[in-house]
Amino acid sequence: MRRLLQLSLRPIHTISAPQQGLQQAVVRALELRHTEVLRHLGSNRQSAEFASVLATLPARQRDDALSLLEPRQRESVLMHLPRQAQKQWHVANTPSAPRRRARTHPSIWLRGLYHSLRQG
């Protein structure tokens, strides 16, 4: 746990002093892939405070942190994120519909096969 709370040498976005410690802990938990620590940090804070810290993170880190939270906890935090961050999350995590191949009419395909066999 001590390693988790050690200061990172990365530049930290400008936020208030209490939130800076939370942000450092969140970033460190993400770096070390400590899901249980991240969930604990999110559950011991007000969702709005945790969301304000996540809002300062780059989109990739924010999405990573959100993906590691429990679904119920994630929804609570998402409600407090800025709309743009909410949209980015939903766009990134909405499965796209599988693309359909253009269907060719069987007679067109057969006609092409017939002509190629005739010429060959």
C-alpha positions as CSV (number, residue, x, y, z in Angstrom):
1,M,0.0,0.0,0.0
2,R,2.9,2.4,0.6
3,R,4.1,2.0,-2.9
4,L,0.6,2.9,-4.1
5,L,0.7,6.2,-2.2
6,Q,4.2,7.3,-3.2
7,L,4.4,10.4,-5.3
8,S,4.6,10.0,-9.0
9,L,7.0,12.2,-10.9
10,R,4.3,12.9,-13.6
11,P,3.0,16.4,-13.7
12,I,-0.3,16.8,-11.9
13,H,-3.2,18.9,-13.3
14,T,-3.9,21.9,-11.1
15,I,-6.5,20.9,-8.6
16,S,-7.0,21.6,-4.9
17,A,-4.5,20.2,-2.4
18,P,-6.8,17.5,-0.9
19,Q,-7.8,16.3,-4.4
20,Q,-4.2,16.3,-5.5
21,G,-3.5,13.5,-3.1
22,L,-6.6,11.6,-4.3
23,Q,-5.5,12.1,-7.9
24,Q,-2.0,10.8,-7.2
25,A,-3.5,7.7,-5.5
26,V,-5.9,7.1,-8.4
27,V,-3.1,7.4,-11.0
28,R,-0.9,5.1,-9.0
29,A,-3.7,2.5,-8.6
30,L,-4.2,2.6,-12.4
31,E,-0.4,2.3,-13.0
32,L,-0.2,-0.8,-10.8
33,R,-3.6,-2.1,-11.9
34,H,-4.9,-2.3,-8.3
35,T,-8.6,-2.6,-9.0
36,E,-9.5,-3.1,-5.3
37,V,-7.6,0.0,-4.3
38,L,-9.3,2.1,-7.0
39,R,-12.7,0.8,-6.0
40,H,-11.9,1.6,-2.3
41,L,-10.8,5.1,-3.2
42,G,-14.0,5.7,-5.1
43,S,-16.2,4.2,-2.4
44,N,-14.7,6.2,0.5
45,R,-15.2,9.6,-1.3
46,Q,-18.3,11.5,-2.4
47,S,-19.0,10.5,-6.0
48,A,-18.8,14.2,-7.0
49,E,-15.3,14.5,-5.5
50,F,-14.1,11.3,-7.1
51,A,-15.6,12.4,-10.5
52,S,-13.9,15.8,-10.3
53,V,-10.6,14.0,-9.9
54,L,-11.3,11.6,-12.8
55,A,-12.4,14.6,-14.9
56,T,-8.8,16.0,-14.7
57,L,-7.3,12.8,-16.0
58,P,-6.7,12.2,-19.7
59,A,-9.6,10.4,-21.4
60,R,-7.8,7.1,-21.7
61,Q,-6.9,7.0,-18.0
62,R,-10.4,8.2,-17.0
63,D,-12.0,5.4,-19.2
64,D,-9.6,2.9,-17.7
65,A,-10.5,3.9,-14.1
66,L,-14.3,3.8,-14.9
67,S,-14.0,0.4,-16.5
68,L,-12.4,-1.0,-13.3
69,L,-15.2,0.3,-11.0
70,E,-18.3,-1.8,-10.1
71,P,-21.2,-1.0,-12.4
72,R,-23.2,0.7,-9.7
73,Q,-20.3,2.8,-8.5
74,R,-19.4,3.7,-12.2
75,E,-23.0,5.0,-12.8
76,S,-22.8,7.1,-9.7
77,V,-19.5,8.6,-10.7
78,L,-20.6,9.1,-14.4
79,M,-23.5,11.2,-13.2
80,H,-21.1,13.7,-11.7
81,L,-18.7,13.9,-14.7
82,P,-19.0,16.7,-17.3
83,R,-21.2,15.9,-20.2
84,Q,-18.3,15.6,-22.6
85,A,-16.6,13.0,-20.5
86,Q,-19.9,11.1,-20.2
87,K,-20.3,11.1,-23.9
88,Q,-16.7,10.0,-24.5
89,W,-17.3,7.1,-22.1
90,H,-20.6,6.0,-23.7
91,V,-19.1,6.3,-27.3
92,A,-16.0,4.3,-26.3
93,N,-18.0,1.6,-24.6
94,T,-21.0,1.2,-26.9
95,P,-20.4,-1.8,-29.1
96,S,-20.7,-0.9,-32.8
97,A,-23.1,-2.9,-34.9
98,P,-21.3,-5.5,-37.0
99,R,-21.1,-4.3,-40.6
100,R,-23.0,-6.3,-43.1
101,R,-21.3,-7.3,-46.3
102,A,-23.1,-6.0,-49.4
103,R,-25.0,-8.9,-50.8
104,T,-24.7,-9.5,-54.4
105,H,-27.6,-11.0,-56.2
106,P,-27.0,-14.7,-57.0
107,S,-27.8,-14.4,-60.6
108,I,-25.1,-11.6,-61.0
109,W,-22.5,-13.8,-59.3
110,L,-23.5,-16.9,-61.4
111,R,-23.4,-14.8,-64.6
112,G,-19.8,-13.7,-63.7
113,L,-18.8,-17.2,-63.0
114,Y,-20.3,-18.5,-66.2
115,H,-18.5,-15.9,-68.3
116,S,-15.2,-16.5,-66.6
117,L,-15.5,-20.3,-67.2
118,R,-16.5,-19.8,-70.8
119,Q,-13.5,-17.6,-71.5
120,G,-11.0,-19.9,-69.6
